[in-house]
Amino acid sequence: MLRKVIKPDNRNISIELPQNFVGRQVEVLAFTIDDTLGTSALEDKIFTHFASEKSLSKDWLTTEEDRVWQDL
């Protein structure tokens, strides 16, 4: 994961990616950081999201889970 906080001075931004990102799908998110939220609280939410995704997918991406949810 690559994370960079920037303050653009115009409407265009450019990022330099590591070589191992070339040729792969990359998701780029852009959002403003709310001054009242604070950076540390925002970082906690972002890292919790990414840390949880792989762990939760073990439970969610199963044949049994698909069977349970098939009627919804």
Stockholm file with secondary structure:
# STOCKHOLM 1.0

chainA/1-72         MLRKVIKPDNRNISIELPQNFVGRQVEVLAFTIDDTLGTSALEDKIFTHFASEKSLSKDWLTTEEDRVWQDL
#=GR chainA/1-72 SS CCCCCCCCSSSCCCCCCCGGGTTSCCCCCCCCCCTTTCHHHHHHHHHHHHHHHHHHHHHHSSHHHHHHHTTC
#=GC SS_cons        CCCCCCCCSSSCCCCCCCGGGTTSCCCCCCCCCCTTTCHHHHHHHHHHHHHHHHHHHHHHSSHHHHHHHTTC
//
